[in-house]
Amino acid sequence: MARRVIVHLLNEDPVVAELERLPEPGDTNIVVLDPRRQDGKPIHYLSDSATTVMFPMHRVSSIELFAEEMAVEEEVRIYREDEGISSR
């Protein structure tokens, strides 16, 4: 499942994209899908038809992950406690 990330590149504007998997410590490149600027516009140094881009890791300063996409949905149940009050 792809997750939305913001990739911060050295000396470039941040890139919003989809990431299939987090990079491993030994990876030299990062592959992102559907790259775009934060305002949704195309990136000026990519062709308009580019859907997948590989950035070298030495150009990546950081990758932002979003908590709401990483959180696992939990089932919440509310139980009504019986107060145990009886009429005597």
Phi and psi in degrees as a GROMACS rama.xvg file:
@    title "Ramachandran Plot"
@    xaxis  label "Phi"
@    yaxis  label "Psi"
@TYPE xy
-76.9289  144.801  ALA-2
-122.537  147.946  ARG-3
-77.5043  133.089  ARG-4
-137.451  163.967  VAL-5
-117.19  120.52  ILE-6
-99.675  122.315  VAL-7
-97.9834  115.952  HIS-8
-101.526  150.048  LEU-9
-63.434  129.459  LEU-10
59.6526  26.1397  ASN-11
-136.887  161.893  GLU-12
-69.1809  151.853  ASP-13
-60.9812  149.935  PRO-14
-115.374  124.119  VAL-15
-90.0974  132.121  VAL-16
-157.681  176.828  ALA-17
-104.984  139.023  GLU-18
-122.714  123.593  LEU-19
-71.1948  -40.5318  GLU-20
-148.185  153.113  ARG-21
-71.4692  145.795  LEU-22
-68.5114  144.236  PRO-23
-86.5222  159.423  GLU-24
-55.4295  -31.1565  PRO-25
-90.5318  -2.39901  GLY-26
-67.7719  140.788  ASP-27
-103.855  -13.8067  THR-28
-135.431  160.239  ASN-29
-125.673  133.113  ILE-30
-106.072  123.318  VAL-31
-120.849  151.003  VAL-32
-111.196  146.725  LEU-33
51.8022  57.5455  ASP-34
-71.92  141.87  PRO-35
-158.181  165.814  ARG-36
-75.383  169.912  ARG-37
-64.8526  -26.183  GLN-38
-87.1551  5.45985  ASP-39
89.6891  -6.05221  GLY-40
-78.6238  158.878  LYS-41
-67.0915  157.761  PRO-42
-85.2037  130.347  ILE-43
-64.6644  -26.7919  HIS-44
-93.9521  3.94398  TYR-45
-111.755  150.708  LEU-46
-70.0635  153.469  SER-47
-62.8429  -25.516  ASP-48
-91.5431  2.81779  SER-49
-70.2381  125.553  ALA-50
-113.865  -20.7062  THR-51
-133.877  133.122  THR-52
-133.411  142.544  VAL-53
-112.735  119.583  MET-54
-105.952  138.382  PHE-55
-70.6795  139.267  PRO-56
-63.5495  -25.2066  MET-57
-71.3228  -10.8578  HIS-58
-96.0021  -10.9141  ARG-59
-91.0447  120.946  VAL-60
-89.9226  -33.8162  SER-61
-163.971  162.791  SER-62
-129.728  122.994  ILE-63
-91.4015  128.891  GLU-64
-110.369  151.202  LEU-65
-107.835  130.78  PHE-66
-59.815  -40.6954  ALA-67
-64.4393  -25.4705  GLU-68
-87.7395  -20.5066  GLU-69
-90.1855  -20.955  MET-70
-69.6062  140.438  ALA-71
-92.2423  129.198  VAL-72
-65.7714  134.844  GLU-73
-111.809  144.037  GLU-74
-84.0514  126.932  GLU-75
-110.228  126.201  VAL-76
-122.321  137.394  ARG-77
-110.952  123.777  ILE-78
-106.117  139.057  TYR-79
-91.4858  122.286  ARG-80
-80.1296  134.865  GLU-81
-80.8853  121.021  ASP-82
-72.5503  -13.7218  GLU-83
71.1785  18.825  GLY-84
-83.8934  125.076  ILE-85
-126.603  151.392  SER-86
-86.4863  131.986  SER-87
